[in-house]
Amino acid sequence: MINVHSYESMGTFDGPGLRLVVFLQGCPFRCLYCANPDTIDVKGGTPTTAEEILQMAISQKAFFGKKGGITFSGGEPTLQAEALIPLFKELKANGIHICLDTNGAIWNKKVEELFSLTDLILLDIKQVNTERHRILTGRNNEQPLRTASWLEEHGHPYWLRYVLVPGYSDAEKDIRSLGESFGSFKNIQRVELLPYHRLGVHKYEAMGWEYPLKDVKENTPEQLAAAEKRLKEYFQNVVTN
């Protein structure tokens, strides 16, 4: 069984084209700005068969067109790598394009196999600086950086995603560190600069949690434009999503 938090049909922000987005339950990170805090606990969600997700994807295949498909997000989907492998094989057999949105923090043989079955990885790099990464997520960034290197070494296409959090990941030094670390990588098809937003604040209130970044304001258009301009010094295809 696969533990599912929720679905989004006809998603346009999680990979190319129109996509069925499956949000899975559980995440090892505790990002201060997490928009889906209700996906963190591995004990939540709804146990779902692979066949049910497969049939949902097949039923929507006509809407995907040439670019679309299915995206697994979360939470952190690699927590359920073993359960996802048979589903990914069936999706591929049915000609459905697969994206996997991951923080890259979990690594084992099952994750490696899952990656090999995935058409496009969406790799979320939260911070290049180890200490600032720990402050932002509660974990170090050694494995996410190793995961990026694995994708590069194996010629696997991926998008690099970076959230611009004021005071935590938006300094010029932060952005240039990202560029200097990954600017020479050949398999990054696209760099997505993601604005910090407060859309999940109501979830914290509903859960009785205090939102950690309640005093942090969303990015201004000028801040986003400046960050995008800097990233374009290192990468060819930069998009503010």
C-alpha angles and dihedrals in degrees: 000000000000119000107228126190100187147317137240120200121207094011116179103184103060106068136327122327126347113336145185103231118205113196110204128204126252136040134191092209126082100201111189091224098042109157092198106046089156089068095058100082110079089210095066129078134062122289105237133180121242088235092059092054091044093053091047090054093046091050090054096041093102089063095050096074119187097318106035134082140127128324126197113208136151147097093345113315096198088072084075097040095131093054092044097053097078090045092051090051091053092046090052091048087056093050096248118150112235128209124184119201108204142161088217093229099123122069132176138120092280092053090048090053091046091053090051089057094048120095096204131013119209101204116197110207107189099184137345094210107083098216094045088048090054091050091049099043109015090241138080121254101228096110097043089055091047090049090055089051091050091053090050094047092049095047092240115160116237145161119232114221125195128181114214102220113182110242094005110057107357103083117116088243090055093052095044090049088056091050094046092048098048107016093100095049113116103200099059101110095182141003114217118201106202119200118231110249138179098220093124097054093100089057091058090051092049090050093047092244126135113240105238097211099044091134095048114101125213119262119276118231087249093056092049093047092050092050092047091050091053093048090052088063087069107026135049102212112042120163130180102220 
